């Protein structure tokens, strides 16, 4: 789930580039929204929190991901918080810039709408898996969703997956090791690749019947 390279290049041409250190809070829930952000490099965490400090990670986003979408609404406020997991570079575009570009580049509105629909579907499915699946099923489902556009290798670390699924990293690593031992997943040089996605799909179909 990411914007295409043409759209990223267009926004980079008309926006500004922002450098962000690791563990920096870029956006907080309930703050006034004003700019749209596109991840150019690095990883960032999307999360919810309460007044007691309890947090729920919803996603870890990468290059081509977008946040700050409530900036399209006048007097809109952010619904989630964003924190950098690594050093990151972001393309920053104001609401007025996006609206001006959309008038002269109709494909921009189409691409953004497609992204927002896919993002909504992704988060809805993630909530379903967190609520209804076992730990092992949640990891298998996450791996399938992360590679559903034909890519066998996923851009997530064990820690990223654990944060997205509200699980312990050790538990995630144990599940992935079991999948490696069964020849379904390959985990080498810090990269996770699917060797047999058909088997994962077969196992998940059993639990959704």
N, C-alpha and C positions, 0 to 999 in steps of 0.2 A: 504494500500500500504506500505509494509515493507519487509525487508529481513527475511528469515526464521531463526529460532533459531540456526540451524546447521551452516549456513553461518556466522552468528554473532559470534558464538563461535570460528570458524576458524579464522576470522579476529582479534578477541580479542587476540587469542593465539600468533599471529604473528605481531600485531600492538602494539601501546602504548595507554595508557588510559590518557585522558586529562580532567581536571576539569575546568569548566567554570562558572564564576559568572553571576548573572542575569544582563540583559541589556548590555552584552558584544558583540561588533562587532567581529565576527569570520572571516568573509570574506567580501570583498568589490568588487563590480563590477569593471572590468577592471584591477584588480590586477593579477599578475602572478599566475597561478594555479600550485600546486605542490603535494598536498596530497589529499587523499580521506578520508572523515569523515563519520562515522556511529554513529547515535545517540544511546547511551546506556541508557540514562535516561534524563528526562527534556523535555522542549518544546522550539522550536526555530522558529523564523519568517523569511520567505523568502520574500524579497522585492526588488523593483526597486526604484530609486530616481533620481532626476535631480539636476542641479546646483542651483536651487532656493529652494531646500529643500523639494519639493513635493515628497511624497512617495506613492507607490502602493504595498500593501501586496498581494503576490501571494498565499501563503500557510503558515500554521503553522504545523511544522513537529514534530514527536515524536519518541519514541524508534523504532529502525529498519529502520528509514529513512536514506537516503544517500545524501550527497552533496559534492561538489568539483569534479564533474564528468569530468570537462574539464582538470583535471590533466592527463587524458589519452592521451591528445594531447601535443606533444612537443611544447613549447612556447605558450601553450594555456592560455587564460585569463578567469577569472570568468565573467559570464553574469549577475549574481544576487548577492545581498548582503545578509548576514545571521547575525541575531542578536538573542541572547538568550532571551527568555521571562521569564524563570525561571532559577535557577541554573541547570546546565546540566553536564553530563559526556559523553565524546565522545571517540570513538575508532579512532585512526589516523593511516592510512597506506600510505606509500609512493607509488608512481607510480611503482617503481621497485619491491616492495613487492607484489603488486597486480599481476603484470605480472609473477613473479616467482611462486606465488601460483596458478595462473590460469593454468600454464603448468603442475603442479603436481595434481591439483584438477579441472578437467574439469567442474565439476558441479558448481564451483564458477562463471565461465564465463557465464554459462547458467542462473544462478540465477540473476546475475547483469544485463544481457541483458533483462531478463523478468522484472526486476524492472524499468529499464530505459524506456521500452516500456509503462509500466503502468503509470509511472510518466508523460510521454509525453501526453498520452491519458487524464490523470487527468487534467493537466494544460490547454489542449485544450478545454476540456469540461467546465472548470471553466471560461475561457475567454468567451465562448459562453453564459453561464448563466449570467455573469456580463453584457454582451452587450445586450442580447435579453429578459431577464426575468424581471418581476416585482419584487419588494422587497420581497414580501411573497413567490413568486415562487422560487426565488433564495435560500431562507432559506430552503424551503421544498426539493429542489433539493440537496442542500448541505447535509441535513440529510440523504437522501437516498443514496447518493454516499458514505458517511462516514460509512454506514452500509451495503454496497453491498456485503460483504463477509460473510454474515450470522450472524453478530453481531448486537444485538438490541441496545446496549449501545455504545455511541460514546465518544472518549477521548478529546472532545473539550468543552471549556467554552463558555459562551455567547460572551465574549471579543474576544476569538479566532475566532469564526464564523464571528463576525463583521469585524475583521481585514482581514480575507480571502476574504470577499465579498465586502470590501470597503464600509461598512455600519456603521451607528451609533449603538452603543451597545444597547441604549434604544429601538431603532426600532427593533433590533433582539429579545430582551427580550419580547417586546410586541407581536411580531409574534409568538414566542414560547409559550407564555401564552395563546394566542388564540387557538393554536393547542392543548394545555393541556386541555383547557375548552371544546374542542370538542372531547376529549378522544383519540386523535391520538398520542400524545406525553406525556411522563411522565417526569417531571423535579423535582427531589428531592435529597437532600443532595449534591447538586452541580453536579449531574449526569443527563444527558439527555438520555432517552431511547425511542425507537419507540414502541408504542403499536399496531399501525395499519398502517404498511408500505404500505399495499395494497391500502388504501385510498389515501395516498400521490401519489402513482404511478398513480392511476386513475385521480387525479387532474392534474398532470403534463402531462399526455397523451392528455388531452384536449387542452393544450396550444401549443403542438408541432404538432397538426394536421394541 
